[in-house]
Amino acid sequence: MTKDSGTPSWKQDHPSAHFSNSVQKAERAVKQAMSHPEEIAIEHAFNSIARAENAYNNAEQYDEHMDGVPQHKEQLDLMKQQLNEVRDRLKEDQ
């Protein structure tokens, strides 16, 4: 089944919801990296954070339902800091 390219995706229609979902996925990836600090898990978590940051930029650009966006942005920044700490500890252990 192919996707109808003439219809915008829900991500385009609801950028704040997409951002919220992206933050949740990033949070799960960061938790995985913190509980199992392996290079691939850390890389996956950083990729998830990057996707969430992109979704944040889209939500900010469209300025739709920005109620929860600042809270999610703070959460994303905290996860990024935690992940950097995990990566630094992993480098020290090697």
Gaussian input, Z-matrix of N, CA and C with variables (Angstrom, degrees):
# hf/3-21g

backbone

0 1
 N
 C     1     B1
 C     2     B2     1     A1
 N     3     B3     2     A2     1     D1
 C     4     B4     3     A3     2     D2
 C     5     B5     4     A4     3     D3
 N     6     B6     5     A5     4     D4
 C     7     B7     6     A6     5     D5
 C     8     B8     7     A7     6     D6
 N     9     B9     8     A8     7     D7
 C    10    B10     9     A9     8     D8
 C    11    B11    10    A10     9     D9
 N    12    B12    11    A11    10    D10
 C    13    B13    12    A12    11    D11
 C    14    B14    13    A13    12    D12
 N    15    B15    14    A14    13    D13
 C    16    B16    15    A15    14    D14
 C    17    B17    16    A16    15    D15
 N    18    B18    17    A17    16    D16
 C    19    B19    18    A18    17    D17
 C    20    B20    19    A19    18    D18
 N    21    B21    20    A20    19    D19
 C    22    B22    21    A21    20    D20
 C    23    B23    22    A22    21    D21
 N    24    B24    23    A23    22    D22
 C    25    B25    24    A24    23    D23
 C    26    B26    25    A25    24    D24
 N    27    B27    26    A26    25    D25
 C    28    B28    27    A27    26    D26
 C    29    B29    28    A28    27    D27
 N    30    B30    29    A29    28    D28
 C    31    B31    30    A30    29    D29
 C    32    B32    31    A31    30    D30
 N    33    B33    32    A32    31    D31
 C    34    B34    33    A33    32    D32
 C    35    B35    34    A34    33    D33
 N    36    B36    35    A35    34    D34
 C    37    B37    36    A36    35    D35
 C    38    B38    37    A37    36    D36
 N    39    B39    38    A38    37    D37
 C    40    B40    39    A39    38    D38
 C    41    B41    40    A40    39    D39
 N    42    B42    41    A41    40    D40
 C    43    B43    42    A42    41    D41
 C    44    B44    43    A43    42    D42
 N    45    B45    44    A44    43    D43
 C    46    B46    45    A45    44    D44
 C    47    B47    46    A46    45    D45
 N    48    B48    47    A47    46    D46
 C    49    B49    48    A48    47    D47
 C    50    B50    49    A49    48    D48
 N    51    B51    50    A50    49    D49
 C    52    B52    51    A51    50    D50
 C    53    B53    52    A52    51    D51
 N    54    B54    53    A53    52    D52
 C    55    B55    54    A54    53    D53
 C    56    B56    55    A55    54    D54
 N    57    B57    56    A56    55    D55
 C    58    B58    57    A57    56    D56
 C    59    B59    58    A58    57    D57
 N    60    B60    59    A59    58    D58
 C    61    B61    60    A60    59    D59
 C    62    B62    61    A61    60    D60
 N    63    B63    62    A62    61    D61
 C    64    B64    63    A63    62    D62
 C    65    B65    64    A64    63    D63
 N    66    B66    65    A65    64    D64
 C    67    B67    66    A66    65    D65
 C    68    B68    67    A67    66    D66
 N    69    B69    68    A68    67    D67
 C    70    B70    69    A69    68    D68
 C    71    B71    70    A70    69    D69
 N    72    B72    71    A71    70    D70
 C    73    B73    72    A72    71    D71
 C    74    B74    73    A73    72    D72
 N    75    B75    74    A74    73    D73
 C    76    B76    75    A75    74    D74
 C    77    B77    76    A76    75    D75
 N    78    B78    77    A77    76    D76
 C    79    B79    78    A78    77    D77
 C    80    B80    79    A79    78    D78
 N    81    B81    80    A80    79    D79
 C    82    B82    81    A81    80    D80
 C    83    B83    82    A82    81    D81
 N    84    B84    83    A83    82    D82
 C    85    B85    84    A84    83    D83
 C    86    B86    85    A85    84    D84
 N    87    B87    86    A86    85    D85
 C    88    B88    87    A87    86    D86
 C    89    B89    88    A88    87    D87
 N    90    B90    89    A89    88    D88
 C    91    B91    90    A90    89    D89
 C    92    B92    91    A91    90    D90
 N    93    B93    92    A92    91    D91
 C    94    B94    93    A93    92    D92
 C    95    B95    94    A94    93    D93
 N    96    B96    95    A95    94    D94
 C    97    B97    96    A96    95    D95
 C    98    B98    97    A97    96    D96
 N    99    B99    98    A98    97    D97
 C   100   B100    99    A99    98    D98
 C   101   B101   100   A100    99    D99
 N   102   B102   101   A101   100   D100
 C   103   B103   102   A102   101   D101
 C   104   B104   103   A103   102   D102
 N   105   B105   104   A104   103   D103
 C   106   B106   105   A105   104   D104
 C   107   B107   106   A106   105   D105
 N   108   B108   107   A107   106   D106
 C   109   B109   108   A108   107   D107
 C   110   B110   109   A109   108   D108
 N   111   B111   110   A110   109   D109
 C   112   B112   111   A111   110   D110
 C   113   B113   112   A112   111   D111
 N   114   B114   113   A113   112   D112
 C   115   B115   114   A114   113   D113
 C   116   B116   115   A115   114   D114
 N   117   B117   116   A116   115   D115
 C   118   B118   117   A117   116   D116
 C   119   B119   118   A118   117   D117
 N   120   B120   119   A119   118   D118
 C   121   B121   120   A120   119   D119
 C   122   B122   121   A121   120   D120
 N   123   B123   122   A122   121   D121
 C   124   B124   123   A123   122   D122
 C   125   B125   124   A124   123   D123
 N   126   B126   125   A125   124   D124
 C   127   B127   126   A126   125   D125
 C   128   B128   127   A127   126   D126
 N   129   B129   128   A128   127   D127
 C   130   B130   129   A129   128   D128
 C   131   B131   130   A130   129   D129
 N   132   B132   131   A131   130   D130
 C   133   B133   132   A132   131   D131
 C   134   B134   133   A133   132   D132
 N   135   B135   134   A134   133   D133
 C   136   B136   135   A135   134   D134
 C   137   B137   136   A136   135   D135
 N   138   B138   137   A137   136   D136
 C   139   B139   138   A138   137   D137
 C   140   B140   139   A139   138   D138
 N   141   B141   140   A140   139   D139
 C   142   B142   141   A141   140   D140
 C   143   B143   142   A142   141   D141
 N   144   B144   143   A143   142   D142
 C   145   B145   144   A144   143   D143
 C   146   B146   145   A145   144   D144
 N   147   B147   146   A146   145   D145
 C   148   B148   147   A147   146   D146
 C   149   B149   148   A148   147   D147
 N   150   B150   149   A149   148   D148
 C   151   B151   150   A150   149   D149
 C   152   B152   151   A151   150   D150
 N   153   B153   152   A152   151   D151
 C   154   B154   153   A153   152   D152
 C   155   B155   154   A154   153   D153
 N   156   B156   155   A155   154   D154
 C   157   B157   156   A156   155   D155
 C   158   B158   157   A157   156   D156
 N   159   B159   158   A158   157   D157
 C   160   B160   159   A159   158   D158
 C   161   B161   160   A160   159   D159
 N   162   B162   161   A161   160   D160
 C   163   B163   162   A162   161   D161
 C   164   B164   163   A163   162   D162
 N   165   B165   164   A164   163   D163
 C   166   B166   165   A165   164   D164
 C   167   B167   166   A166   165   D165
 N   168   B168   167   A167   166   D166
 C   169   B169   168   A168   167   D167
 C   170   B170   169   A169   168   D168
 N   171   B171   170   A170   169   D169
 C   172   B172   171   A171   170   D170
 C   173   B173   172   A172   171   D171
 N   174   B174   173   A173   172   D172
 C   175   B175   174   A174   173   D173
 C   176   B176   175   A175   174   D174
 N   177   B177   176   A176   175   D175
 C   178   B178   177   A177   176   D176
 C   179   B179   178   A178   177   D177
 N   180   B180   179   A179   178   D178
 C   181   B181   180   A180   179   D179
 C   182   B182   181   A181   180   D180
 N   183   B183   182   A182   181   D181
 C   184   B184   183   A183   182   D182
 C   185   B185   184   A184   183   D183
 N   186   B186   185   A185   184   D184
 C   187   B187   186   A186   185   D185
 C   188   B188   187   A187   186   D186
 N   189   B189   188   A188   187   D187
 C   190   B190   189   A189   188   D188
 C   191   B191   190   A190   189   D189
 N   192   B192   191   A191   190   D190
 C   193   B193   192   A192   191   D191
 C   194   B194   193   A193   192   D192
 N   195   B195   194   A194   193   D193
 C   196   B196   195   A195   194   D194
 C   197   B197   196   A196   195   D195
 N   198   B198   197   A197   196   D196
 C   199   B199   198   A198   197   D197
 C   200   B200   199   A199   198   D198
 N   201   B201   200   A200   199   D199
 C   202   B202   201   A201   200   D200
 C   203   B203   202   A202   201   D201
 N   204   B204   203   A203   202   D202
 C   205   B205   204   A204   203   D203
 C   206   B206   205   A205   204   D204
 N   207   B207   206   A206   205   D205
 C   208   B208   207   A207   206   D206
 C   209   B209   208   A208   207   D207
 N   210   B210   209   A209   208   D208
 C   211   B211   210   A210   209   D209
 C   212   B212   211   A211   210   D210
 N   213   B213   212   A212   211   D211
 C   214   B214   213   A213   212   D212
 C   215   B215   214   A214   213   D213
 N   216   B216   215   A215   214   D214
 C   217   B217   216   A216   215   D215
 C   218   B218   217   A217   216   D216
 N   219   B219   218   A218   217   D217
 C   220   B220   219   A219   218   D218
 C   221   B221   220   A220   219   D219
 N   222   B222   221   A221   220   D220
 C   223   B223   222   A222   221   D221
 C   224   B224   223   A223   222   D222
 N   225   B225   224   A224   223   D223
 C   226   B226   225   A225   224   D224
 C   227   B227   226   A226   225   D225
 N   228   B228   227   A227   226   D226
 C   229   B229   228   A228   227   D227
 C   230   B230   229   A229   228   D228
 N   231   B231   230   A230   229   D229
 C   232   B232   231   A231   230   D230
 C   233   B233   232   A232   231   D231
 N   234   B234   233   A233   232   D232
 C   235   B235   234   A234   233   D233
 C   236   B236   235   A235   234   D234
 N   237   B237   236   A236   235   D235
 C   238   B238   237   A237   236   D236
 C   239   B239   238   A238   237   D237
 N   240   B240   239   A239   238   D238
 C   241   B241   240   A240   239   D239
 C   242   B242   241   A241   240   D240
 N   243   B243   242   A242   241   D241
 C   244   B244   243   A243   242   D242
 C   245   B245   244   A244   243   D243
 N   246   B246   245   A245   244   D244
 C   247   B247   246   A246   245   D245
 C   248   B248   247   A247   246   D246
 N   249   B249   248   A248   247   D247
 C   250   B250   249   A249   248   D248
 C   251   B251   250   A250   249   D249
 N   252   B252   251   A251   250   D250
 C   253   B253   252   A252   251   D251
 C   254   B254   253   A253   252   D252
 N   255   B255   254   A254   253   D253
 C   256   B256   255   A255   254   D254
 C   257   B257   256   A256   255   D255
 N   258   B258   257   A257   256   D256
 C   259   B259   258   A258   257   D257
 C   260   B260   259   A259   258   D258
 N   261   B261   260   A260   259   D259
 C   262   B262   261   A261   260   D260
 C   263   B263   262   A262   261   D261
 N   264   B264   263   A263   262   D262
 C   265   B265   264   A264   263   D263
 C   266   B266   265   A265   264   D264
 N   267   B267   266   A266   265   D265
 C   268   B268   267   A267   266   D266
 C   269   B269   268   A268   267   D267
 N   270   B270   269   A269   268   D268
 C   271   B271   270   A270   269   D269
 C   272   B272   271   A271   270   D270
 N   273   B273   272   A272   271   D271
 C   274   B274   273   A273   272   D272
 C   275   B275   274   A274   273   D273
 N   276   B276   275   A275   274   D274
 C   277   B277   276   A276   275   D275
 C   278   B278   277   A277   276   D276
 N   279   B279   278   A278   277   D277
 C   280   B280   279   A279   278   D278
 C   281   B281   280   A280   279   D279

   B1=1.4397
   B2=1.5270
   B3=1.3180
   B4=1.4537
   B5=1.5162
   B6=1.2984
   B7=1.4509
   B8=1.5263
   B9=1.3264
   B10=1.4569
   B11=1.5232
   B12=1.3188
   B13=1.4597
   B14=1.5230
   B15=1.3245
   B16=1.4534
   B17=1.5157
   B18=1.3085
   B19=1.4568
   B20=1.5219
   B21=1.3415
   B22=1.4646
   B23=1.5310
   B24=1.2989
   B25=1.4629
   B26=1.5226
   B27=1.3162
   B28=1.4586
   B29=1.5163
   B30=1.3334
   B31=1.4591
   B32=1.5193
   B33=1.3264
   B34=1.4613
   B35=1.5213
   B36=1.3163
   B37=1.4639
   B38=1.5262
   B39=1.3176
   B40=1.4665
   B41=1.5325
   B42=1.3239
   B43=1.4674
   B44=1.5264
   B45=1.3285
   B46=1.4654
   B47=1.5294
   B48=1.3277
   B49=1.4681
   B50=1.5224
   B51=1.3137
   B52=1.4683
   B53=1.5301
   B54=1.3277
   B55=1.4619
   B56=1.5248
   B57=1.3150
   B58=1.4633
   B59=1.5268
   B60=1.3173
   B61=1.4667
   B62=1.5228
   B63=1.3267
   B64=1.4657
   B65=1.5203
   B66=1.3273
   B67=1.4643
   B68=1.5236
   B69=1.3239
   B70=1.4639
   B71=1.5254
   B72=1.3255
   B73=1.4650
   B74=1.5200
   B75=1.3246
   B76=1.4630
   B77=1.5238
   B78=1.3225
   B79=1.4606
   B80=1.5303
   B81=1.3160
   B82=1.4686
   B83=1.5281
   B84=1.3292
   B85=1.4664
   B86=1.5246
   B87=1.3315
   B88=1.4677
   B89=1.5255
   B90=1.3215
   B91=1.4677
   B92=1.5231
   B93=1.3237
   B94=1.4636
   B95=1.5246
   B96=1.3271
   B97=1.4666
   B98=1.5228
   B99=1.3258
   B100=1.4619
   B101=1.5266
   B102=1.3196
   B103=1.4598
   B104=1.5250
   B105=1.3231
   B106=1.4673
   B107=1.5255
   B108=1.3370
   B109=1.4706
   B110=1.5288
   B111=1.3011
   B112=1.4588
   B113=1.5198
   B114=1.3153
   B115=1.4591
   B116=1.5291
   B117=1.3189
   B118=1.4652
   B119=1.5232
   B120=1.3203
   B121=1.4651
   B122=1.5229
   B123=1.3209
   B124=1.4615
   B125=1.5274
   B126=1.3168
   B127=1.4675
   B128=1.5317
   B129=1.3194
   B130=1.4654
   B131=1.5298
   B132=1.3239
   B133=1.4628
   B134=1.5275
   B135=1.3309
   B136=1.4641
   B137=1.5261
   B138=1.3261
   B139=1.4670
   B140=1.5272
   B141=1.3190
   B142=1.4660
   B143=1.5198
   B144=1.3236
   B145=1.4612
   B146=1.5276
   B147=1.3213
   B148=1.4702
   B149=1.5325
   B150=1.3349
   B151=1.4653
   B152=1.5293
   B153=1.3286
   B154=1.4624
   B155=1.5305
   B156=1.3290
   B157=1.4657
   B158=1.5260
   B159=1.3147
   B160=1.4627
   B161=1.5327
   B162=1.3148
   B163=1.4638
   B164=1.5287
   B165=1.3414
   B166=1.4703
   B167=1.5247
   B168=1.3280
   B169=1.4658
   B170=1.5243
   B171=1.3199
   B172=1.4706
   B173=1.5263
   B174=1.3224
   B175=1.4646
   B176=1.5212
   B177=1.3121
   B178=1.4599
   B179=1.5336
   B180=1.3120
   B181=1.4600
   B182=1.5330
   B183=1.3258
   B184=1.4590
   B185=1.5232
   B186=1.3306
   B187=1.4646
   B188=1.5292
   B189=1.3271
   B190=1.4540
   B191=1.5273
   B192=1.3215
   B193=1.4693
   B194=1.5323
   B195=1.2932
   B196=1.4581
   B197=1.5299
   B198=1.3185
   B199=1.4626
   B200=1.5232
   B201=1.3098
   B202=1.4589
   B203=1.5092
   B204=1.3188
   B205=1.4626
   B206=1.5275
   B207=1.3483
   B208=1.4746
   B209=1.5315
   B210=1.3261
   B211=1.4658
   B212=1.5241
   B213=1.3168
   B214=1.4638
   B215=1.5257
   B216=1.3339
   B217=1.4624
   B218=1.5281
   B219=1.3264
   B220=1.4672
   B221=1.5274
   B222=1.3141
   B223=1.4630
   B224=1.5269
   B225=1.3184
   B226=1.4573
   B227=1.5280
   B228=1.3310
   B229=1.4642
   B230=1.5307
   B231=1.3281
   B232=1.4610
   B233=1.5235
   B234=1.3246
   B235=1.4636
   B236=1.5232
   B237=1.3155
   B238=1.4617
   B239=1.5314
   B240=1.3209
   B241=1.4623
   B242=1.5294
   B243=1.3157
   B244=1.4628
   B245=1.5225
   B246=1.3052
   B247=1.4581
   B248=1.5289
   B249=1.3147
   B250=1.4667
   B251=1.5272
   B252=1.3321
   B253=1.4619
   B254=1.5276
   B255=1.3255
   B256=1.4690
   B257=1.5210
   B258=1.3193
   B259=1.4688
   B260=1.5323
   B261=1.3309
   B262=1.4651
   B263=1.5253
   B264=1.3467
   B265=1.4698
   B266=1.5214
   B267=1.3228
   B268=1.4599
   B269=1.5258
   B270=1.3184
   B271=1.4675
   B272=1.5256
   B273=1.3364
   B274=1.4648
   B275=1.5227
   B276=1.3238
   B277=1.4623
   B278=1.5242
   B279=1.3080
   B280=1.4707
   B281=1.4930
   A1=107.62
   A2=116.28
   A3=120.12
   A4=110.33
   A5=114.38
   A6=120.95
   A7=109.26
   A8=116.85
   A9=121.43
   A10=108.47
   A11=116.68
   A12=120.49
   A13=112.35
   A14=118.47
   A15=121.03
   A16=113.48
   A17=117.30
   A18=122.19
   A19=109.69
   A20=117.43
   A21=118.23
   A22=110.99
   A23=115.94
   A24=120.01
   A25=109.80
   A26=116.18
   A27=120.32
   A28=110.47
   A29=117.42
   A30=121.10
   A31=110.61
   A32=116.04
   A33=119.91
   A34=110.96
   A35=116.76
   A36=120.71
   A37=112.60
   A38=117.62
   A39=122.05
   A40=110.34
   A41=117.88
   A42=119.76
   A43=113.83
   A44=118.11
   A45=118.32
   A46=110.92
   A47=117.73
   A48=120.63
   A49=110.22
   A50=116.18
   A51=120.11
   A52=109.97
   A53=117.00
   A54=120.58
   A55=110.63
   A56=116.72
   A57=120.93
   A58=111.08
   A59=116.91
   A60=120.77
   A61=111.13
   A62=116.63
   A63=120.77
   A64=111.25
   A65=116.75
   A66=120.54
   A67=109.87
   A68=117.49
   A69=120.60
   A70=111.14
   A71=116.87
   A72=120.05
   A73=110.79
   A74=116.54
   A75=120.37
   A76=110.33
   A77=116.53
   A78=120.31
   A79=110.93
   A80=116.92
   A81=119.79
   A82=110.81
   A83=116.69
   A84=120.23
   A85=111.25
   A86=117.12
   A87=120.59
   A88=110.05
   A89=117.71
   A90=120.40
   A91=110.72
   A92=116.61
   A93=120.87
   A94=110.03
   A95=116.64
   A96=120.61
   A97=111.53
   A98=117.00
   A99=120.02
   A100=111.17
   A101=117.22
   A102=119.19
   A103=112.09
   A104=116.92
   A105=122.38
   A106=108.48
   A107=116.99
   A108=120.17
   A109=113.07
   A110=114.37
   A111=121.27
   A112=107.38
   A113=115.48
   A114=120.54
   A115=112.59
   A116=117.59
   A117=120.38
   A118=111.15
   A119=117.88
   A120=121.23
   A121=110.44
   A122=116.34
   A123=120.65
   A124=110.19
   A125=116.43
   A126=120.20
   A127=110.60
   A128=116.27
   A129=120.62
   A130=110.37
   A131=116.77
   A132=120.63
   A133=111.08
   A134=117.17
   A135=119.71
   A136=110.84
   A137=117.39
   A138=120.49
   A139=111.00
   A140=116.48
   A141=120.39
   A142=110.86
   A143=116.29
   A144=120.29
   A145=110.22
   A146=116.90
   A147=120.29
   A148=110.64
   A149=116.91
   A150=119.71
   A151=110.62
   A152=116.66
   A153=120.14
   A154=110.86
   A155=116.77
   A156=119.47
   A157=110.82
   A158=116.89
   A159=120.68
   A160=110.37
   A161=116.44
   A162=120.66
   A163=110.41
   A164=116.82
   A165=120.84
   A166=110.15
   A167=116.26
   A168=119.83
   A169=111.10
   A170=116.67
   A171=120.16
   A172=111.26
   A173=117.37
   A174=120.89
   A175=110.53
   A176=115.97
   A177=120.55
   A178=110.43
   A179=116.43
   A180=121.57
   A181=111.15
   A182=116.66
   A183=120.19
   A184=112.61
   A185=117.30
   A186=123.54
   A187=112.56
   A188=115.98
   A189=120.44
   A190=110.15
   A191=116.76
   A192=122.19
   A193=110.59
   A194=116.07
   A195=121.25
   A196=112.61
   A197=118.32
   A198=121.53
   A199=113.15
   A200=117.93
   A201=121.23
   A202=114.29
   A203=117.18
   A204=120.06
   A205=112.91
   A206=120.25
   A207=118.41
   A208=113.00
   A209=116.80
   A210=120.44
   A211=110.27
   A212=116.99
   A213=120.38
   A214=110.93
   A215=117.06
   A216=120.52
   A217=109.65
   A218=117.60
   A219=120.99
   A220=110.35
   A221=116.24
   A222=121.38
   A223=109.90
   A224=116.90
   A225=122.23
   A226=110.76
   A227=116.84
   A228=120.56
   A229=111.26
   A230=116.99
   A231=121.22
   A232=110.89
   A233=117.21
   A234=120.65
   A235=110.79
   A236=116.13
   A237=120.67
   A238=110.15
   A239=116.11
   A240=120.87
   A241=110.64
   A242=117.54
   A243=121.28
   A244=110.86
   A245=116.29
   A246=120.50
   A247=111.21
   A248=116.86
   A249=119.81
   A250=110.90
   A251=116.94
   A252=120.79
   A253=110.88
   A254=117.00
   A255=120.84
   A256=109.93
   A257=116.86
   A258=121.01
   A259=110.42
   A260=117.13
   A261=120.40
   A262=111.39
   A263=116.85
   A264=120.05
   A265=110.95
   A266=116.62
   A267=120.70
   A268=110.35
   A269=117.05
   A270=120.73
   A271=111.10
   A272=116.66
   A273=120.53
   A274=111.25
   A275=116.63
   A276=121.23
   A277=112.88
   A278=117.24
   A279=119.73
   A280=112.18
   D1=129.41
   D2=-179.06
   D3=-99.69
   D4=155.06
   D5=-178.87
   D6=-84.90
   D7=137.68
   D8=177.75
   D9=-76.06
   D10=110.39
   D11=-175.28
   D12=-73.71
   D13=-11.64
   D14=179.24
   D15=-81.63
   D16=-13.24
   D17=-178.54
   D18=-104.40
   D19=127.17
   D20=178.32
   D21=-66.01
   D22=147.68
   D23=-179.98
   D24=-77.29
   D25=165.07
   D26=177.96
   D27=-61.77
   D28=-28.10
   D29=179.21
   D30=-63.73
   D31=-37.11
   D32=178.06
   D33=-75.62
   D34=-35.89
   D35=-178.90
   D36=-73.99
   D37=-29.89
   D38=-175.53
   D39=-133.74
   D40=71.48
   D41=-175.61
   D42=-63.65
   D43=-30.74
   D44=179.38
   D45=-71.26
   D46=-34.77
   D47=176.20
   D48=-67.97
   D49=-39.73
   D50=177.11
   D51=-62.43
   D52=-41.15
   D53=177.67
   D54=-62.75
   D55=-45.39
   D56=179.33
   D57=-59.42
   D58=-45.24
   D59=178.42
   D60=-64.08
   D61=-39.08
   D62=179.80
   D63=-65.30
   D64=-38.49
   D65=177.89
   D66=-64.97
   D67=-40.97
   D68=178.33
   D69=-62.50
   D70=-42.24
   D71=177.97
   D72=-65.00
   D73=-41.11
   D74=178.73
   D75=-64.25
   D76=-39.42
   D77=178.97
   D78=-61.19
   D79=-43.24
   D80=177.86
   D81=-63.16
   D82=-40.85
   D83=-179.86
   D84=-66.34
   D85=-39.16
   D86=178.66
   D87=-66.99
   D88=-42.69
   D89=177.58
   D90=-59.96
   D91=-40.93
   D92=177.71
   D93=-62.15
   D94=-44.46
   D95=-179.33
   D96=-66.34
   D97=-34.24
   D98=179.83
   D99=-72.96
   D100=-35.93
   D101=-179.04
   D102=-82.26
   D103=-25.85
   D104=177.64
   D105=-133.44
   D106=77.07
   D107=-173.63
   D108=-70.78
   D109=81.39
   D110=175.87
   D111=-115.46
   D112=153.55
   D113=-174.61
   D114=-56.48
   D115=-41.98
   D116=-177.69
   D117=-67.98
   D118=-37.71
   D119=178.76
   D120=-66.82
   D121=-39.27
   D122=178.57
   D123=-66.47
   D124=-43.04
   D125=178.50
   D126=-62.33
   D127=-42.54
   D128=178.37
   D129=-61.22
   D130=-41.82
   D131=-179.91
   D132=-65.45
   D133=-41.85
   D134=177.17
   D135=-62.80
   D136=-38.63
   D137=177.10
   D138=-64.18
   D139=-39.84
   D140=178.13
   D141=-64.83
   D142=-40.04
   D143=177.60
   D144=-64.57
   D145=-41.29
   D146=179.20
   D147=-61.85
   D148=-41.04
   D149=177.70
   D150=-65.22
   D151=-38.99
   D152=178.68
   D153=-66.59
   D154=-38.05
   D155=177.35
   D156=-65.12
   D157=-37.31
   D158=176.09
   D159=-64.65
   D160=-41.60
   D161=177.51
   D162=-64.76
   D163=-35.50
   D164=176.12
   D165=-61.88
   D166=-46.21
   D167=179.59
   D168=-60.31
   D169=-39.58
   D170=177.52
   D171=-66.11
   D172=-43.08
   D173=179.49
   D174=-63.79
   D175=-40.72
   D176=179.34
   D177=-66.05
   D178=-39.51
   D179=-179.66
   D180=-63.17
   D181=-42.66
   D182=-177.36
   D183=-87.18
   D184=-13.53
   D185=173.61
   D186=50.26
   D187=42.49
   D188=-178.04
   D189=-106.77
   D190=126.32
   D191=176.99
   D192=48.84
   D193=61.55
   D194=-174.51
   D195=-81.99
   D196=8.91
   D197=-175.49
   D198=-53.53
   D199=-53.47
   D200=-175.65
   D201=-91.17
   D202=-5.67
   D203=-173.98
   D204=-62.80
   D205=-46.82
   D206=179.72
   D207=-59.92
   D208=-38.69
   D209=178.52
   D210=-63.62
   D211=-43.55
   D212=179.35
   D213=-66.77
   D214=-34.32
   D215=178.76
   D216=-65.75
   D217=-42.09
   D218=176.71
   D219=-61.90
   D220=-42.69
   D221=178.64
   D222=-61.37
   D223=-42.06
   D224=179.56
   D225=-63.89
   D226=-42.66
   D227=178.77
   D228=-63.41
   D229=-39.67
   D230=177.92
   D231=-65.20
   D232=-42.22
   D233=178.66
   D234=-62.51
   D235=-39.52
   D236=179.57
   D237=-62.63
   D238=-42.35
   D239=177.91
   D240=-63.51
   D241=-44.99
   D242=179.47
   D243=-62.06
   D244=-41.54
   D245=-178.96
   D246=-67.03
   D247=-37.96
   D248=175.62
   D249=-61.70
   D250=-38.85
   D251=177.61
   D252=-64.46
   D253=-41.98
   D254=178.40
   D255=-63.12
   D256=-44.29
   D257=179.83
   D258=-62.22
   D259=-41.83
   D260=179.07
   D261=-63.81
   D262=-41.16
   D263=178.05
   D264=-64.23
   D265=-39.61
   D266=179.20
   D267=-63.17
   D268=-41.54
   D269=178.73
   D270=-64.89
   D271=-37.99
   D272=178.77
   D273=-65.38
   D274=-35.92
   D275=-177.93
   D276=-74.38
   D277=-18.14
   D278=-176.64
   D279=-87.07

